Structures are given as C-alpha cells and as structure tokens.
C-alpha cells in the first residue's frame, strides 16, 4: 500500500497540497483559452482530483523499476509511455467535461461553444499533465530512497543490538565459573548451590534475551536472580537495598540492561572491600522518563581496575543504538561511593 494511503492525516495533507496546484492549473488554462472563471473551475476541479490520484501510481512502478538496477532504456520507455497515456487520458476527460458543461450552459448567440474555445488550451494541458506526472515519478524515487535508507539504519541498529547483547552472557559466565571454581575447594555445598542458581539465571537471560523489549519488572527480577548467584559467593559481605517506585515495572526496556550494572557494582565495588558493603537500587518514573540509580561503596586505595569496562560500555552502546540521545548513562564517583544513573524514555507496556 502507498504510504500516503496508510494514514488518513497524510492523505488529507496530500490532497490539500493539490489545492494550490489546481489553482495554478486553472490559471494557466484561463490564460490559454477564452474561458471565464466559472468554466475554468468546472474543468479544473475534477481534473485536479483525478491527477491527485493518478500521481500516486508511480509508487508502484518506481518500486518495480528501481534506480541503479533497471536499464536506463527500460526506465525511460516505461515511465514516458505511462506519462503519455496519462496525458492522453486527461485530455480526453477534459474534452468530455468541456462538452458536457457547454451543453448544460450554452453560450450566448453565435458565440463559440466551450468545447470549441477549450481547444486552444489542449497543448498547455497536455504539457502540464506530462510534467506533473514526471515530477511525481521523481518524487517517488526520492521517497523510496529515504525509505530504503531508514530500513537500512533499522537493520544495522538491530544487528548492532544483537552483537552487543551477545557479549553479556559469555562475559558474566566466565566470571561466575571462576567463582564456582574458587568455591569448590572451600565449600562444595555453596558451589553446588551457585551452579543451580547460575543455571536458573542463564535460562532466564536466554529466554528474555530473545525478545526486543521486556517490562522493567522482569529485568529487575533477572537482576535479583543474578544477585542470588553472587550472594552464594559473597555471603554476608553482599547486602542489597531496593527502592523501586510503583509503576516503574510497566516500562518497556531492552533486556539484560540492569544486570551488567549490578555486576559492575559487585566486581569493582563490593569485591574490593574486606567487609563487603551494600548495593542500593532505586527507581523513579514519570509519564515520559524512567530513572534507575545503582550505588555501591568501593575502596579508593584498591588496585586500579577498569571501572568503565565492557559492562558499562555495553549498556551505553545499546542505549545509544536504540534510543539515540534520548537515553543516557551517567557515572558519578564521590570519595568511596560509586553511582550509576540510567535514564531512558518511558514506554508503557502494551
């Protein structure tokens, strides 16, 4: 279906655009033939409406004959033939309208009838019809080029999102396996418990990762499952405080967005402290924005680590790929506190 026909607003705007074009066509016809404005309007109004619909047809021929893939002789032959046929049809219709109007409103005395006077405007009408149709062809090729570019950008963005998403599970899996390996020689029971929880997390992350967006409530549930895995490892050293406002869970977000932030807080924060610490997560939402904050303590004197490593970079890149400048990820460091602020557009769950 033509893009203009898929939206009532677009179609109405398209028809409105033909009002000045119709007025211009009427002015040219009035100047080319001895007709009054009433006679000119009687011919121009229906012709303009017909031209408006006919000039939508190049959408289909332009898609069938794409630029760059169709031989030039084939392009010229098909489009010029269509333009000539259109121009001829418009002329036939205009002559019929002139004849009908002449019979309905006969001229005074021996004055030439409208269909006779209209003959001098035939070449001008033919040329304008031809020109309008060729212009419509050119505009449709531009429209198709814009549409193709947008589709290519969407496909490229989806490919980038899939590539970024695929980095998450292996990254987390390697860290978890190292933790299990360390526990096996210290506490086999905790290692077994961690394996079970890790299996649950990976199963859920793979299931949610196949979807384009998920409710924020499911994303938080996945992050809590991850925390359960890590709490087996850290025990009382890892404490969690949550303050998520009602309504935040209904926001649609990309999957596997919060887990890298939690992992970053543990790896570069809690793990650097002998006594561990508390990770606090808070969420607030409005009609057009979701704000999620995760904060953790860290040891400023601990050996330097890449606090802005693959986890945060992955989240930042995914936000940019999906939302552009409408979403952002901020990092704030204050003495021994590390804070990550995630802000993105609020899209309600359907």
HUHUGI-V606620 format. One record per pair of residues at least 24 apart in sequence whose C-alpha atoms are under 8 Angstrom apart, sorted by the first residue. I is the first residue (numbers start at 1). GAP is how many residues later the second one is. D is the distance in whole Angstrom. If there is no record, write none. Layout:
i->I gap->GAP d->D
i->I gap->GAP d->D
This chain:
i->2 gap->54 d->8
i->2 gap->57 d->7
i->15 gap->37 d->7
i->18 gap->30 d->7
i->18 gap->31 d->8
i->18 gap->34 d->7
i->21 gap->27 d->8
i->22 gap->26 d->5
i->25 gap->103 d->8
i->28 gap->96 d->8
i->29 gap->92 d->6
i->29 gap->95 d->7
i->29 gap->96 d->7
i->32 gap->88 d->6
i->32 gap->89 d->5
i->32 gap->92 d->7
i->33 gap->84 d->6
i->33 gap->85 d->6
i->33 gap->86 d->8
i->33 gap->87 d->6
i->33 gap->88 d->5
i->34 gap->83 d->6
i->34 gap->84 d->8
i->35 gap->79 d->7
i->35 gap->82 d->7
i->35 gap->83 d->8
i->39 gap->62 d->8
i->39 gap->75 d->8
i->42 gap->55 d->8
i->42 gap->59 d->8
i->43 gap->51 d->6
i->43 gap->54 d->6
i->43 gap->55 d->7
i->47 gap->43 d->7
i->47 gap->46 d->8
i->47 gap->47 d->7
i->51 gap->78 d->8
i->54 gap->32 d->8
i->55 gap->77 d->8
i->55 gap->78 d->6
i->55 gap->81 d->6
i->55 gap->82 d->8
i->56 gap->80 d->7
i->58 gap->78 d->7
i->58 gap->79 d->5
i->58 gap->82 d->7
i->59 gap->78 d->8
i->59 gap->81 d->6
i->59 gap->82 d->8
i->62 gap->75 d->7
i->62 gap->78 d->7
i->62 gap->79 d->6
i->63 gap->81 d->8
i->66 gap->75 d->8
i->67 gap->74 d->8
i->79 gap->55 d->8
i->79 gap->58 d->8
i->83 gap->47 d->6
i->83 gap->50 d->6
i->83 gap->51 d->7
i->84 gap->46 d->7
i->86 gap->43 d->7
i->86 gap->44 d->7
i->86 gap->47 d->8
i->87 gap->39 d->5
i->87 gap->40 d->8
i->87 gap->42 d->5
i->87 gap->43 d->6
i->88 gap->38 d->7
i->90 gap->36 d->8
i->90 gap->39 d->7
i->91 gap->31 d->7
i->91 gap->34 d->7
i->91 gap->35 d->7
i->157 gap->164 d->6
i->157 gap->165 d->7
i->160 gap->158 d->8
i->160 gap->161 d->7
i->161 gap->157 d->6
i->161 gap->160 d->7
i->161 gap->161 d->8
i->164 gap->150 d->6
i->164 gap->153 d->8
i->164 gap->154 d->7
i->165 gap->44 d->8
i->165 gap->91 d->7
i->165 gap->149 d->8
i->167 gap->147 d->8
i->168 gap->88 d->8
i->168 gap->92 d->7
i->168 gap->143 d->8
i->169 gap->33 d->8
i->169 gap->36 d->8
i->172 gap->91 d->8
i->179 gap->54 d->7
i->180 gap->53 d->8
i->183 gap->50 d->7
i->190 gap->42 d->6
i->190 gap->43 d->7
i->191 gap->41 d->8
i->193 gap->39 d->7
i->194 gap->35 d->6
i->194 gap->36 d->8
i->194 gap->38 d->6
i->194 gap->39 d->7
i->197 gap->28 d->7
i->197 gap->29 d->8
i->197 gap->31 d->7
i->197 gap->32 d->5
i->198 gap->28 d->8
i->198 gap->31 d->6
i->200 gap->25 d->8
i->201 gap->24 d->6
i->201 gap->25 d->6
i->205 gap->51 d->7
i->208 gap->47 d->6
i->208 gap->48 d->8
i->209 gap->46 d->6
i->209 gap->47 d->7
i->211 gap->44 d->7
i->212 gap->42 d->6
i->212 gap->43 d->7
i->213 gap->39 d->6
i->213 gap->40 d->5
i->213 gap->41 d->5
i->213 gap->42 d->6
i->214 gap->38 d->5
i->214 gap->39 d->6
i->214 gap->40 d->6
i->214 gap->41 d->6
i->215 gap->34 d->6
i->215 gap->35 d->6
i->215 gap->36 d->6
i->215 gap->37 d->5
i->215 gap->38 d->6
i->215 gap->134 d->7
i->216 gap->32 d->7
i->216 gap->33 d->5
i->216 gap->34 d->6
i->216 gap->35 d->5
i->216 gap->36 d->6
i->216 gap->37 d->6
i->217 gap->31 d->7
i->217 gap->32 d->4
i->217 gap->33 d->7
i->218 gap->31 d->8
i->219 gap->34 d->8
i->219 gap->36 d->6
i->219 gap->37 d->7
i->219 gap->38 d->7
i->219 gap->39 d->7
i->220 gap->38 d->7
i->222 gap->37 d->7
i->223 gap->35 d->6
i->223 gap->36 d->5
i->223 gap->39 d->7
i->226 gap->33 d->7
i->227 gap->35 d->8
i->236 gap->40 d->8
i->237 gap->33 d->8
i->237 gap->38 d->6
i->237 gap->39 d->4
i->237 gap->40 d->6
i->238 gap->32 d->7
i->238 gap->38 d->6
i->238 gap->39 d->6
i->238 gap->40 d->6
i->238 gap->41 d->8
i->239 gap->38 d->6
i->239 gap->39 d->4
i->239 gap->40 d->6
i->240 gap->38 d->5
i->240 gap->39 d->5
i->240 gap->40 d->6
i->240 gap->41 d->8
i->241 gap->37 d->7
i->241 gap->38 d->6
i->241 gap->39 d->5
i->241 gap->40 d->6
i->242 gap->38 d->6
i->242 gap->39 d->5
i->242 gap->40 d->6
i->243 gap->37 d->8
i->243 gap->38 d->6
i->243 gap->39 d->5
i->243 gap->40 d->6
i->244 gap->37 d->7
i->244 gap->38 d->5
i->244 gap->39 d->4
i->244 gap->40 d->7
i->245 gap->37 d->8
i->245 gap->38 d->6
i->245 gap->39 d->5
i->245 gap->40 d->7
i->247 gap->38 d->7
i->248 gap->35 d->7
i->248 gap->36 d->7
i->248 gap->37 d->6
i->248 gap->42 d->7
i->250 gap->98 d->6
i->250 gap->99 d->5
i->251 gap->39 d->8
i->251 gap->95 d->6
i->251 gap->96 d->5
i->251 gap->97 d->5
i->251 gap->98 d->6
i->252 gap->94 d->7
i->252 gap->95 d->5
i->252 gap->96 d->6
i->252 gap->97 d->6
i->253 gap->94 d->8
i->257 gap->58 d->6
i->260 gap->51 d->5
i->260 gap->52 d->7
i->260 gap->55 d->7
i->261 gap->33 d->7
i->261 gap->50 d->7
i->261 gap->51 d->7
i->261 gap->79 d->8
i->262 gap->32 d->7
i->263 gap->48 d->8
i->264 gap->43 d->7
i->264 gap->47 d->7
i->264 gap->48 d->7
i->265 gap->29 d->8
i->265 gap->30 d->7
i->265 gap->31 d->6
i->265 gap->73 d->8
i->268 gap->30 d->7
i->268 gap->37 d->7
i->268 gap->39 d->6
i->269 gap->27 d->6
i->269 gap->28 d->6
i->269 gap->29 d->4
i->269 gap->30 d->7
i->269 gap->69 d->8
i->270 gap->26 d->7
i->270 gap->27 d->7
i->270 gap->28 d->6
i->272 gap->26 d->6
i->272 gap->27 d->6
i->272 gap->30 d->6
i->273 gap->25 d->6
i->273 gap->26 d->6
i->285 gap->61 d->7
i->286 gap->60 d->7
i->287 gap->59 d->7
i->288 gap->57 d->6
i->288 gap->58 d->5
i->288 gap->59 d->7
i->289 gap->54 d->7
i->289 gap->55 d->6
i->289 gap->56 d->5
i->289 gap->57 d->4
i->290 gap->52 d->8
i->290 gap->53 d->6
i->290 gap->54 d->6
i->290 gap->55 d->6
i->290 gap->56 d->5
i->291 gap->50 d->7
i->291 gap->51 d->6
i->291 gap->52 d->5
i->291 gap->53 d->7
i->292 gap->49 d->6
i->292 gap->50 d->5
i->292 gap->51 d->6
i->293 gap->46 d->7
i->293 gap->47 d->6
i->293 gap->48 d->5
i->293 gap->49 d->6
i->294 gap->45 d->6
i->294 gap->46 d->5
i->294 gap->47 d->7
i->295 gap->42 d->7
i->295 gap->43 d->6
i->295 gap->44 d->4
i->295 gap->45 d->6
i->296 gap->41 d->6
i->296 gap->42 d->5
i->296 gap->43 d->7
i->297 gap->39 d->6
i->297 gap->40 d->5
i->297 gap->41 d->6
i->298 gap->38 d->5
i->298 gap->39 d->6
i->298 gap->40 d->7
i->299 gap->37 d->6
i->300 gap->35 d->7
i->300 gap->36 d->6
